[in-house]
Amino acid sequence: MKYGTKVISVGFLAVGVFALMQVILPITSFQIWSFAQKFNNQILISPIKSSEQILGVSVQNTGNFPSIVSTLTRATKPNYDRFQISIPRLKMESNLVYVDSNDLDRGLAQLPGSALPGERGNLFISGHSALNRFLPSQNAPFAKLTDMKKGDEIIIKASGTTFLYKVVEVKVVDPSDVSVILPPDKQGRYVTLMTCVPPGLNFKRLIVIGKMV
């Protein structure tokens, strides 16, 4: 009887250690990644700052998750309600992005009011990450977004047309920084991908910016 109790105790301890490691490892690996990127001058760690006030856009808590929400509407709706995104670096192939959506639980979401594929401005796409990046999940399409590097391709297909963007910047920002929805300039055509970091947690936001070529 004592032996059985000991086995059960050891089992509970092992489960507890495993659960703890699921939280510690993503944080540790993200810190190592962040240091390496900073050392190689490939990433800008943005300081915590007050967000720009952008009419119709705010940060709201959905459960315990602070996310950027938009009430912006466009004068003319597109003739499609979703489009596809492929990212060779992440082995992501034709994932759906829902147009004018604030619902990240549904999948990848294009922020209402942001540019559509190929348009001038900033096509802003958000998606969840995950604690365990090695177990693929439809609910965490951006689990491996930290793998992105400058020069990587982002391929978007909408309404029969293909648009190619190349990554020009990778940075980490505070969750309250809504200025990331703005394009870097007024002339270019950009896409911005956003997810939480460390993966699966919501301390910061990883921003990957691509420019159409």
BALOBA-1460 file (C-alpha; in Angstrom, 3 decimals):
// residues 213
<rec num="1" residu="m" x="0.000" y="0.000" z="0.000"/>
<rec num="2" residu="k" x="2.806" y="2.386" z="0.889"/>
<rec num="3" residu="y" x="4.529" y="1.529" z="-2.380"/>
<rec num="4" residu="g" x="1.404" y="2.383" z="-4.347"/>
<rec num="5" residu="t" x="1.049" y="5.701" z="-2.521"/>
<rec num="6" residu="k" x="4.678" y="6.525" z="-3.272"/>
<rec num="7" residu="v" x="4.193" y="5.775" z="-6.962"/>
<rec num="8" residu="i" x="1.122" y="8.029" z="-7.084"/>
<rec num="9" residu="s" x="3.016" y="10.839" z="-5.332"/>
<rec num="10" residu="v" x="5.921" y="10.556" z="-7.763"/>
<rec num="11" residu="g" x="3.431" y="10.568" z="-10.625"/>
<rec num="12" residu="f" x="1.779" y="13.771" z="-9.411"/>
<rec num="13" residu="l" x="5.220" y="15.354" z="-8.945"/>
<rec num="14" residu="a" x="6.222" y="14.444" z="-12.503"/>
<rec num="15" residu="v" x="2.999" y="15.907" z="-13.892"/>
<rec num="16" residu="g" x="3.553" y="19.088" z="-11.877"/>
<rec num="17" residu="v" x="7.133" y="19.460" z="-13.112"/>
<rec num="18" residu="f" x="6.009" y="18.864" z="-16.699"/>
<rec num="19" residu="a" x="3.274" y="21.508" z="-16.424"/>
<rec num="20" residu="l" x="5.733" y="23.993" z="-14.904"/>
<rec num="21" residu="m" x="8.223" y="23.409" z="-17.701"/>
<rec num="22" residu="q" x="5.521" y="24.155" z="-20.289"/>
<rec num="23" residu="v" x="5.437" y="27.690" z="-18.887"/>
<rec num="24" residu="i" x="9.140" y="28.171" z="-18.086"/>
<rec num="25" residu="l" x="10.562" y="26.865" z="-21.363"/>
<rec num="26" residu="p" x="8.680" y="29.279" z="-23.687"/>
<rec num="27" residu="i" x="9.712" y="32.240" z="-21.535"/>
<rec num="28" residu="t" x="13.339" y="31.098" z="-21.384"/>
<rec num="29" residu="s" x="13.537" y="30.328" z="-25.103"/>
<rec num="30" residu="f" x="11.964" y="33.698" z="-25.934"/>
<rec num="31" residu="q" x="14.510" y="35.534" z="-23.771"/>
<rec num="32" residu="i" x="17.340" y="33.709" z="-25.536"/>
<rec num="33" residu="w" x="15.793" y="34.486" z="-28.932"/>
<rec num="34" residu="s" x="15.291" y="38.130" z="-28.006"/>
<rec num="35" residu="f" x="18.906" y="38.487" z="-26.837"/>
<rec num="36" residu="a" x="20.231" y="36.852" z="-30.009"/>
<rec num="37" residu="q" x="18.136" y="39.093" z="-32.245"/>
<rec num="38" residu="k" x="19.200" y="42.195" z="-30.340"/>
<rec num="39" residu="f" x="22.851" y="41.121" z="-30.512"/>
<rec num="40" residu="n" x="22.583" y="40.642" z="-34.274"/>
<rec num="41" residu="n" x="20.837" y="44.016" z="-34.605"/>
<rec num="42" residu="q" x="17.859" y="42.348" z="-36.325"/>
<rec num="43" residu="i" x="15.156" y="43.390" z="-33.878"/>
<rec num="44" residu="l" x="14.120" y="46.607" z="-32.227"/>
<rec num="45" residu="i" x="12.832" y="46.199" z="-28.680"/>
<rec num="46" residu="s" x="10.423" y="49.092" z="-28.376"/>
<rec num="47" residu="p" x="10.127" y="50.766" z="-24.973"/>
<rec num="48" residu="i" x="6.821" y="50.831" z="-23.126"/>
<rec num="49" residu="k" x="5.098" y="53.993" z="-24.208"/>
<rec num="50" residu="s" x="1.717" y="55.655" z="-24.397"/>
<rec num="51" residu="s" x="-0.214" y="54.545" z="-27.465"/>
<rec num="52" residu="e" x="-1.259" y="56.973" z="-30.125"/>
<rec num="53" residu="q" x="-4.947" y="57.756" z="-29.988"/>
<rec num="54" residu="i" x="-6.384" y="56.386" z="-33.221"/>
<rec num="55" residu="l" x="-10.076" y="57.013" z="-33.697"/>
<rec num="56" residu="g" x="-12.059" y="53.775" z="-33.785"/>
<rec num="57" residu="v" x="-9.202" y="51.600" z="-32.509"/>
<rec num="58" residu="s" x="-8.625" y="50.553" z="-28.895"/>
<rec num="59" residu="v" x="-7.116" y="47.840" z="-26.725"/>
<rec num="60" residu="q" x="-9.814" y="45.783" z="-25.016"/>
<rec num="61" residu="n" x="-9.694" y="42.763" z="-22.726"/>
<rec num="62" residu="t" x="-11.264" y="39.638" z="-24.141"/>
<rec num="63" residu="g" x="-11.201" y="37.383" z="-21.095"/>
<rec num="64" residu="n" x="-7.665" y="37.933" z="-19.811"/>
<rec num="65" residu="f" x="-6.322" y="38.741" z="-23.272"/>
<rec num="66" residu="p" x="-5.780" y="42.416" z="-24.192"/>
<rec num="67" residu="s" x="-6.241" y="42.738" z="-27.944"/>
<rec num="68" residu="i" x="-6.459" y="45.521" z="-30.505"/>
<rec num="69" residu="v" x="-10.097" y="46.006" z="-31.511"/>
<rec num="70" residu="s" x="-11.367" y="48.172" z="-34.353"/>
<rec num="71" residu="t" x="-14.824" y="49.591" z="-35.051"/>
<rec num="72" residu="l" x="-13.680" y="51.114" z="-38.341"/>
<rec num="73" residu="t" x="-15.744" y="50.369" z="-41.445"/>
<rec num="74" residu="r" x="-14.919" y="50.791" z="-45.120"/>
<rec num="75" residu="a" x="-17.119" y="52.665" z="-47.574"/>
<rec num="76" residu="t" x="-17.016" y="49.828" z="-50.115"/>
<rec num="77" residu="k" x="-16.866" y="46.232" z="-48.937"/>
<rec num="78" residu="p" x="-14.603" y="43.807" z="-50.835"/>
<rec num="79" residu="n" x="-16.133" y="40.999" z="-52.876"/>
<rec num="80" residu="y" x="-14.554" y="38.415" z="-50.569"/>
<rec num="81" residu="d" x="-14.774" y="37.749" z="-46.837"/>
<rec num="82" residu="r" x="-11.494" y="35.851" z="-46.499"/>
<rec num="83" residu="f" x="-8.166" y="35.439" z="-48.233"/>
<rec num="84" residu="q" x="-5.137" y="33.148" z="-47.967"/>
<rec num="85" residu="i" x="-1.681" y="33.672" z="-46.505"/>
<rec num="86" residu="s" x="1.383" y="31.490" z="-47.060"/>
<rec num="87" residu="i" x="4.721" y="31.912" z="-45.285"/>
<rec num="88" residu="p" x="7.478" y="29.580" z="-46.569"/>
<rec num="89" residu="r" x="9.719" y="30.197" z="-43.527"/>
<rec num="90" residu="l" x="6.977" y="28.872" z="-41.213"/>
<rec num="91" residu="k" x="5.849" y="26.144" z="-43.638"/>
<rec num="92" residu="m" x="2.461" y="27.857" z="-43.539"/>
<rec num="93" residu="e" x="0.435" y="27.093" z="-46.657"/>
<rec num="94" residu="s" x="-2.803" y="28.854" z="-47.611"/>
<rec num="95" residu="n" x="-4.059" y="29.651" z="-44.113"/>
<rec num="96" residu="l" x="-7.328" y="31.553" z="-44.125"/>
<rec num="97" residu="v" x="-7.479" y="35.173" z="-42.972"/>
<rec num="98" residu="y" x="-10.932" y="36.553" z="-42.185"/>
<rec num="99" residu="v" x="-11.671" y="40.062" z="-43.472"/>
<rec num="100" residu="d" x="-12.777" y="42.824" z="-41.081"/>
<rec num="101" residu="s" x="-12.606" y="40.551" z="-38.044"/>
<rec num="102" residu="n" x="-11.795" y="41.121" z="-34.376"/>
<rec num="103" residu="d" x="-12.332" y="37.429" z="-33.538"/>
<rec num="104" residu="l" x="-8.946" y="35.731" z="-33.123"/>
<rec num="105" residu="d" x="-10.577" y="32.540" z="-31.854"/>
<rec num="106" residu="r" x="-11.961" y="32.027" z="-35.340"/>
<rec num="107" residu="g" x="-8.496" y="32.180" z="-36.881"/>
<rec num="108" residu="l" x="-6.225" y="34.781" z="-38.447"/>
<rec num="109" residu="a" x="-7.983" y="38.142" z="-38.523"/>
<rec num="110" residu="q" x="-7.533" y="41.217" z="-40.716"/>
<rec num="111" residu="l" x="-8.203" y="44.250" z="-38.538"/>
<rec num="112" residu="p" x="-11.339" y="46.129" z="-39.667"/>
<rec num="113" residu="g" x="-10.397" y="49.305" z="-41.489"/>
<rec num="114" residu="s" x="-6.825" y="48.277" z="-42.265"/>
<rec num="115" residu="a" x="-5.684" y="47.872" z="-45.862"/>
<rec num="116" residu="l" x="-6.800" y="44.911" z="-47.944"/>
<rec num="117" residu="p" x="-4.261" y="42.770" z="-49.872"/>
<rec num="118" residu="g" x="-2.437" y="44.883" z="-52.461"/>
<rec num="119" residu="e" x="-3.840" y="48.185" z="-51.225"/>
<rec num="120" residu="r" x="-1.721" y="51.139" z="-50.216"/>
<rec num="121" residu="g" x="-1.389" y="51.298" z="-46.438"/>
<rec num="122" residu="n" x="-1.010" y="48.567" z="-43.843"/>
<rec num="123" residu="l" x="-2.738" y="45.188" z="-44.028"/>
<rec num="124" residu="f" x="-2.865" y="44.254" z="-40.332"/>
<rec num="125" residu="i" x="-3.235" y="40.549" z="-39.458"/>
<rec num="126" residu="s" x="-3.385" y="39.142" z="-35.923"/>
<rec num="127" residu="g" x="-3.227" y="35.551" z="-34.727"/>
<rec num="128" residu="h" x="-2.694" y="33.546" z="-31.555"/>
<rec num="129" residu="s" x="0.583" y="31.919" z="-30.542"/>
<rec num="130" residu="a" x="0.965" y="28.860" z="-28.294"/>
<rec num="131" residu="l" x="2.970" y="27.699" z="-25.289"/>
<rec num="132" residu="n" x="4.122" y="24.621" z="-27.172"/>
<rec num="133" residu="r" x="5.272" y="25.684" z="-30.624"/>
<rec num="134" residu="f" x="6.070" y="22.108" z="-31.614"/>
<rec num="135" residu="l" x="2.467" y="20.900" z="-31.449"/>
<rec num="136" residu="p" x="0.604" y="22.470" z="-34.393"/>
<rec num="137" residu="s" x="-2.784" y="23.972" z="-33.637"/>
<rec num="138" residu="q" x="-5.402" y="25.643" z="-35.789"/>
<rec num="139" residu="n" x="-6.037" y="28.010" z="-32.884"/>
<rec num="140" residu="a" x="-2.386" y="29.146" z="-32.816"/>
<rec num="141" residu="p" x="-1.357" y="29.793" z="-36.441"/>
<rec num="142" residu="f" x="1.406" y="32.206" z="-35.409"/>
<rec num="143" residu="a" x="3.061" y="29.872" z="-32.880"/>
<rec num="144" residu="k" x="6.360" y="30.018" z="-34.817"/>
<rec num="145" residu="l" x="6.281" y="33.686" z="-35.836"/>
<rec num="146" residu="t" x="9.507" y="34.308" z="-33.876"/>
<rec num="147" residu="d" x="11.298" y="32.360" z="-36.643"/>
<rec num="148" residu="m" x="10.699" y="35.194" z="-39.123"/>
<rec num="149" residu="k" x="13.691" y="37.149" z="-40.418"/>
<rec num="150" residu="k" x="14.273" y="40.141" z="-42.675"/>
<rec num="151" residu="g" x="13.899" y="39.185" z="-46.317"/>
<rec num="152" residu="d" x="11.439" y="36.347" z="-45.660"/>
<rec num="153" residu="e" x="8.470" y="36.118" z="-48.024"/>
<rec num="154" residu="i" x="4.817" y="36.556" z="-47.125"/>
<rec num="155" residu="i" x="2.499" y="35.465" z="-49.946"/>
<rec num="156" residu="i" x="-1.121" y="36.554" z="-49.963"/>
<rec num="157" residu="k" x="-3.808" y="35.437" z="-52.411"/>
<rec num="158" residu="a" x="-7.083" y="37.323" z="-52.620"/>
<rec num="159" residu="s" x="-9.814" y="37.172" z="-55.226"/>
<rec num="160" residu="g" x="-7.579" y="35.338" z="-57.717"/>
<rec num="161" residu="t" x="-4.594" y="37.691" z="-57.356"/>
<rec num="162" residu="t" x="-1.277" y="36.917" z="-55.655"/>
<rec num="163" residu="f" x="0.638" y="39.571" z="-53.711"/>
<rec num="164" residu="l" x="4.232" y="39.133" z="-52.537"/>
<rec num="165" residu="y" x="5.603" y="40.944" z="-49.487"/>
<rec num="166" residu="k" x="9.107" y="40.736" z="-48.008"/>
<rec num="167" residu="v" x="9.872" y="41.245" z="-44.334"/>
<rec num="168" residu="v" x="11.578" y="44.573" z="-43.647"/>
<rec num="169" residu="e" x="11.306" y="44.804" z="-39.867"/>
<rec num="170" residu="v" x="10.771" y="42.677" z="-36.771"/>
<rec num="171" residu="k" x="10.109" y="44.256" z="-33.393"/>
<rec num="172" residu="v" x="8.540" y="43.721" z="-29.971"/>
<rec num="173" residu="v" x="6.104" y="46.259" z="-28.544"/>
<rec num="174" residu="d" x="3.918" y="46.799" z="-25.515"/>
<rec num="175" residu="p" x="0.338" y="45.423" z="-25.838"/>
<rec num="176" residu="s" x="-1.090" y="48.940" z="-25.513"/>
<rec num="177" residu="d" x="0.816" y="50.276" z="-28.538"/>
<rec num="178" residu="v" x="-1.855" y="50.666" z="-31.220"/>
<rec num="179" residu="s" x="0.461" y="52.750" z="-33.423"/>
<rec num="180" residu="v" x="1.590" y="49.448" z="-34.997"/>
<rec num="181" residu="i" x="-1.560" y="49.440" z="-37.133"/>
<rec num="182" residu="l" x="-0.253" y="52.480" z="-39.025"/>
<rec num="183" residu="p" x="1.864" y="51.989" z="-42.187"/>
<rec num="184" residu="p" x="5.543" y="52.995" z="-41.975"/>
<rec num="185" residu="d" x="4.920" y="55.572" z="-44.702"/>
<rec num="186" residu="k" x="2.036" y="56.938" z="-46.763"/>
<rec num="187" residu="q" x="3.130" y="55.594" z="-50.126"/>
<rec num="188" residu="g" x="4.004" y="51.938" z="-49.599"/>
<rec num="189" residu="r" x="1.922" y="48.783" z="-49.431"/>
<rec num="190" residu="y" x="2.623" y="46.877" z="-46.223"/>
<rec num="191" residu="v" x="1.484" y="43.853" z="-44.271"/>
<rec num="192" residu="t" x="1.912" y="43.563" z="-40.496"/>
<rec num="193" residu="l" x="1.655" y="40.259" z="-38.631"/>
<rec num="194" residu="m" x="1.096" y="40.395" z="-34.868"/>
<rec num="195" residu="t" x="1.059" y="37.769" z="-32.128"/>
<rec num="196" residu="c" x="1.776" y="37.434" z="-28.404"/>
<rec num="197" residu="v" x="5.227" y="36.826" z="-26.940"/>
<rec num="198" residu="p" x="6.562" y="34.943" z="-25.133"/>
<rec num="199" residu="p" x="4.638" y="32.354" z="-27.195"/>
<rec num="200" residu="g" x="1.304" y="31.520" z="-25.581"/>
<rec num="201" residu="l" x="1.616" y="34.354" z="-23.055"/>
<rec num="202" residu="n" x="0.535" y="37.972" z="-23.468"/>
<rec num="203" residu="f" x="3.335" y="40.058" z="-21.922"/>
<rec num="204" residu="k" x="4.412" y="41.667" z="-25.227"/>
<rec num="205" residu="r" x="3.516" y="41.701" z="-28.920"/>
<rec num="206" residu="l" x="5.732" y="40.520" z="-31.754"/>
<rec num="207" residu="i" x="5.361" y="42.649" z="-34.878"/>
<rec num="208" residu="v" x="6.563" y="41.456" z="-38.287"/>
<rec num="209" residu="i" x="6.326" y="44.049" z="-41.075"/>
<rec num="210" residu="g" x="6.495" y="43.167" z="-44.759"/>
<rec num="211" residu="k" x="6.541" y="45.472" z="-47.794"/>
<rec num="212" residu="m" x="5.000" y="44.543" z="-51.141"/>
<rec num="213" residu="v" x="7.509" y="43.952" z="-53.946"/>
